[in-house]
């Protein structure tokens, strides 16, 4: 189970680096400050 969580974190980090220049704040900006849109953005990626 720990390995599965580690793989998810690595995948998340890879997406963050590739699509948001490594900054989570860019995800927030893209969501327009909407928590609902932020969650949808994260789930889609």
Secondary structure, DSSP 8 states (H G I E B T S, - for coil): -HHHHHHHHHHHHHHHHHHHTT-HHHHHHHTTT-HHHHHHHHHH-
